[in-house]
């Protein structure tokens, strides 16, 4: 993928979207791409961890409710790697409060995005954590 020597392509760091819903992944990818971001997606926590380590994203959008590894488990696994400890993570959830959100903050999440996604608010929140690339 990165050639024979494992070099990553130069350019802006991507936003990584990790969500088990094809529709949500597609929506977020379209919105972010339209705002000028490079985007990488993953359908589950295992893929999300692999892509986060390979792509060095500027931001990870991580669904809380996923089968297999939940977003909380995925975040815990990501934080075990030195190169991902400081990567900003916004949790994507249908709940605004509760133990999952509190647990996400305790594990180092920088905030959360509420489903259903309000595009303007979503882009503002993403821009606060990972400013959009200059056009």
C-alpha positions as CSV (number, residue, x, y, z in Angstrom):
1,X,0.0,0.0,0.0
2,X,2.8,2.4,0.8
3,X,5.3,1.1,-1.7
4,X,8.2,-1.2,-1.1
5,X,9.7,0.8,1.7
6,X,6.6,1.3,3.8
7,X,6.5,5.1,3.3
8,X,3.3,6.8,3.9
9,X,2.1,9.3,1.3
10,X,2.8,12.9,2.1
11,X,0.0,15.4,2.6
12,X,-2.6,16.2,5.3
13,X,-3.2,13.6,7.9
14,X,-6.5,11.9,7.5
15,X,-9.5,11.7,9.7
16,X,-10.3,8.0,10.6
17,X,-14.0,7.1,10.9
18,X,-14.6,3.9,12.8
19,X,-18.3,2.8,12.7
20,X,-20.0,-0.5,12.0
21,X,-22.8,1.2,10.1
22,X,-22.2,1.5,6.4
23,X,-24.6,4.5,6.2
24,X,-22.9,6.4,9.0
25,X,-19.4,5.7,7.6
26,X,-20.5,6.9,4.1
27,X,-22.2,10.0,5.5
28,X,-19.3,11.1,7.6
29,X,-16.8,10.3,4.8
30,X,-18.9,12.4,2.3
31,X,-19.3,15.3,4.7
32,X,-15.6,15.3,5.7
33,X,-14.4,14.9,2.1
34,X,-16.6,17.8,1.1
35,X,-15.0,19.9,3.8
36,X,-11.5,19.2,2.4
37,X,-10.4,16.4,4.8
38,X,-8.7,13.2,3.7
39,X,-10.7,10.3,5.2
40,X,-10.0,6.7,6.0
41,X,-12.7,4.4,7.2
42,X,-12.9,1.2,9.2
43,X,-16.0,-1.1,9.9
44,X,-15.0,-2.3,13.3
45,X,-12.6,-1.8,16.2
46,X,-10.0,-4.2,15.0
47,X,-9.8,-2.5,11.6
48,X,-9.8,0.9,13.3
49,X,-6.8,0.0,15.4
50,X,-4.9,-1.3,12.3
51,X,-5.7,1.8,10.3
52,X,-5.0,4.2,13.1
53,X,-1.5,2.7,13.5
54,X,-0.9,2.7,9.7
55,X,-2.3,6.1,8.8
56,X,-1.4,8.4,11.8
57,X,-4.8,10.2,11.7
58,X,-5.2,13.8,12.9
59,X,-8.5,12.7,14.5
60,X,-10.4,9.4,15.1
61,X,-14.2,9.4,15.1
62,X,-15.1,6.3,17.0
63,X,-18.6,4.8,17.4
64,X,-19.3,3.6,20.9
65,X,-21.8,0.9,20.1
66,X,-20.2,-1.7,17.8
67,X,-20.2,-5.5,17.9
68,X,-17.0,-7.4,18.8
69,X,-14.9,-4.6,20.2
70,X,-17.0,-1.7,21.4
71,X,-15.7,1.8,20.9
72,X,-14.6,1.9,24.5
73,X,-12.6,-1.3,24.1
74,X,-11.2,0.0,20.8
75,X,-10.1,3.3,22.5
76,X,-8.4,1.3,25.3
77,X,-6.5,-0.8,22.8
78,X,-5.5,2.3,20.8
79,X,-4.2,4.0,23.9
80,X,-1.9,1.1,24.6
81,X,0.3,2.2,21.6
82,X,2.6,5.1,22.2
83,X,1.9,6.6,18.7
84,X,-1.8,6.7,19.4
85,X,-1.8,8.0,23.0
86,X,-2.2,11.6,22.1
87,X,-4.3,11.2,18.9
88,X,-7.6,13.0,19.5
89,X,-10.7,10.8,19.6
90,X,-14.3,12.0,19.4
91,X,-16.8,9.3,20.3
92,X,-19.9,9.0,18.1
93,X,-23.0,8.1,20.1
94,X,-26.8,8.3,20.3
95,X,-26.5,9.1,24.0
96,X,-25.4,12.5,25.4
97,X,-24.8,11.3,28.9
98,X,-24.3,8.0,30.8
99,X,-21.5,5.7,31.8
100,X,-20.3,5.1,28.3
101,X,-19.6,8.8,27.7
102,X,-18.0,9.2,31.2
103,X,-15.9,6.1,30.5
104,X,-14.8,7.4,27.1
105,X,-13.5,10.7,28.8
106,X,-11.7,8.7,31.4
107,X,-9.9,6.8,28.6
108,X,-8.8,10.0,26.9
109,X,-11.6,10.9,24.5
110,X,-11.7,14.6,23.7
111,X,-15.4,14.8,23.2
112,X,-18.4,13.2,21.5
113,X,-20.7,13.7,18.5
114,X,-24.3,12.9,18.9
115,X,-26.4,10.8,16.4
116,X,-28.3,11.8,14.4
117,X,-25.5,13.9,13.0
118,X,-26.2,17.7,12.6
119,X,-23.7,18.5,9.9
120,X,-22.9,22.1,10.9
121,X,-22.3,21.2,14.5
122,X,-20.4,18.1,13.5
123,X,-18.0,20.0,11.3
124,X,-17.5,22.7,13.9
125,X,-16.5,20.0,16.5
126,X,-14.2,18.3,14.1
127,X,-12.6,21.6,13.2
128,X,-11.9,22.4,16.8
129,X,-9.9,19.2,17.2
130,X,-8.4,18.9,13.7
131,X,-8.5,22.1,11.7
132,X,-9.6,21.7,8.1
133,X,-6.8,21.6,5.5
134,X,-6.2,24.9,3.8
135,X,-7.9,25.0,0.5
